[in-house]
């Protein structure tokens, strides 16, 4: 986020009024492109009060019935729970793994330089394609991971085909794709750290753990918050991985809010019923994003000594 | 404490630290290697499987008789190439529109003070967080009414949600890093503000622009939800088409591997190009306070 002092208008010789208006002119074309996409948000709210369906051409207002139906429906709370379990476990695993690997890569050896490049490859893979790749490995007939687990005495691990292990499999694939994202952000943070506090700590003979606890970690925090922001927001609305993996199954073991809404709208063609689910998800995402952004800005200002 | 005690204490601590250093190096490389296997083995396995004949798919060994039968089956036998081409067109044009409309926004957000500036910035960022399903369901209804469903234009327009916030947030940081004096110097030379923008600033941010554009391209290329809902039979993307290779009753795993390999290839190439700027690009210039 930009510091306030930097935003100096450039052209001092022009009439102030045109300078005042100029930024609005500049952003107008882009905003038109984006606001065209804002309409769906308003339409979504509107649709949540109707019984709109793909099946019939006629629709009418039903008041808050879709909302009350949702709030009294057990499936909604199940979907909410699945959404939270998936988002929190995926984010926590990726944050820890990504940070640890970034810290291990800190030393500038040739090995770590090569690894930095190679480690970003999974991030480039589309989540839907990542599922394909993992299906190749987790298939019980041709999968290489089955052979691998046999060595450890585990046979017929069901991966995505069992109620018990489908969440694990989905989070594993998500972790494979997205850990590099955290890794890159934390590395960016590590590169930007000032040198002198660490030299001072070394002179004072501080232990590695103490240096990490009191210097490295607090200074990395603003970067980790940005990583957390982007990962958590994406994980809360995860759709691609789960849909390609098992369409929310087996049973309803992976039916998070996105999947539930998609199925309600397209399989049962009840668009109006699906909308409150998505709007609740939107509110959750928006509020947690705002909270994280505010916390991050506070930390970043502290880190700059402001 | 006399000198002898102090000496032995120092020596102990020195030895402990030395031991720790050796153990640390071993641990570090071990940890990195384990993660490297986790990160890279799936890709390696995918490429291997893509050359395996179906009969040898069941041996999980690295020795086999490589064949290109899977490739010809996928590329000639199915319309995979069409999906590849259409995915490319949609993503590339989406990025192009993003650049034309988004770079000025990034510039305005970096250089000018105006009312509600931070609100505009956060709103743009929040588009990135909007649940894609929430956007695409109403868009699906609108597009069907106005005839944009299953068209290039419709998909490209919606892809702005994927590409625009990213580009604006990264480039804002780049613009802020350029000192105002450069603009003032150009102004003294008699350039008008849009000439300054086009002739001095855009060339300066070019390296950043290229890498962010590639990154935005990758995100657009990877998108799954929008094409799943907003495209039908005439526009196809790779992510959607690839899933078909799993859906049939007898899965040809060799063809699955080919489909994934070709889908990943452009991204890995792009990744190698933008490697240098990627770390910077991903930090979004956002952490500066």
Interface residues (C-beta under 8 A of the other chain):
Chain A: X1 X2 X3 X6 X7 X8 X9 X10 X11 X13 X14 X19 X20 X22 X23 X24 X26 X27 X29 X30 X31 X32 X33 X34 X36 X37 X39 X40 X41 X43 X44 X47 X52 X97 X100 X101 X104 X105 X107 X111 X112 X115 X117 X118 X119 X120 X121 X122 X123 X124 X125 X126 X127 X128 X129 X130 X132 X133 X134 X135 X136 X137 X139 X141 X142 X143 X144 X147 X176 X179 X180 X181 X184 X185 X187 X188 X189 X191 X192 X208 X222 X223 X226 X230 X233 X237 X239 X240 X243 X244 X258 X261 X262 X265 X266 X271 X274 X275 X278 X279 X281 X282 X285 X286 X289 X290 X293 X296 X297 X300 X301 X303 X304 X306
Chain B: X20 X24 X28 X29 X31 X32 X35 X36 X38 X39 X40 X42 X43 X45 X46 X49 X57 X58 X60 X97 X100 X101 X102 X104 X105 X107 X108 X109 X110 X111 X112 X113 X114 X117 X120 X121 X122 X124 X125 X126 X127 X128 X129 X130 X131 X132 X133 X134 X135 X136 X137 X138 X139 X141 X142 X157 X158 X160 X161 X164 X168 X172 X176 X180 X183 X184 X187 X193 X196 X218 X221 X222 X223 X224 X225 X228 X229 X238 X239 X240 X242 X243 X245 X246 X251 X253 X256 X257 X259 X260 X263 X264 X267 X268 X270 X271 X272 X275 X278 X279 X280 X282 X283 X284 X286 X287 X288 X289
